[in-house]
Amino acid sequence: MKKISILLIALTLPFSALAFNFAKPGEPSGKIVFNDVNPAKLLYQVELVAVNGENVPRRAHAVWLKPGEYELTLFPKLDNYAIKHMGLKERRNADRELVVVSFKVVAGKTYYLAYDARAEDSLDWQPISYKID
């Protein structure tokens, strides 16, 4: 098992150079926070899966992006309460649904993203930026 893990890491290292280029320290950037949510208010965590169609290692905490417009592919992390209140069709796909949103980043701003499950109809649930600092 250990040899398989080492082999997988060795095989993925060359491709890590091809990963999306996030902002580096000191560069003008905006911060996007994914884990500052409140399930009691039906705001759930999302994970970043891709930026502009380029897969990235799943990010569940925060990323820094250079100013500009992006297409973010997000994965909502819903709890049992939310899933129980979904329609049958959505519930069946809740553990693998990806949502793509357009997002504009301004340098010096911090954006807090969440999956908003407050609408009565689960088809209207979507990622939102619920706070900007």
HELIX and SHEET records of a PDB file:
HELIX    1   1 LYS A    2  SER A   16  1                                  15    
HELIX    2   2 PRO A   39  LYS A   41  5                                   3    
HELIX    3   3 ASN A   80  LYS A   84  1                                   5    
HELIX    4   4 LEU A   88  ASN A   93  1                                   6    
HELIX    5   5 SER A  122  ASP A  124  5                                   3    
SHEET    1   A 4 LEU A  43  TYR A  44  0                                        
SHEET    2   A 4 THR A 110  ASP A 116 -1                                        
SHEET    3   A 4 GLY A  30  VAL A  33  1                                        
SHEET    4   A 4 ALA A  62  LEU A  65 -1                                        
SHEET    1   B 3 LEU A  43  TYR A  44  0                                        
SHEET    2   B 3 THR A 110  ASP A 116 -1                                        
SHEET    3   B 3 GLN A 126  ILE A 132 -1                                        
SHEET    1   C 4 GLU A  54  ARG A  59  0                                        
SHEET    2   C 4 VAL A  46  VAL A  51 -1                                        
SHEET    3   C 4 GLY A  68  PRO A  76 -1                                        
SHEET    4   C 4 VAL A  99  VAL A 105 -1                                        
END                                                                             
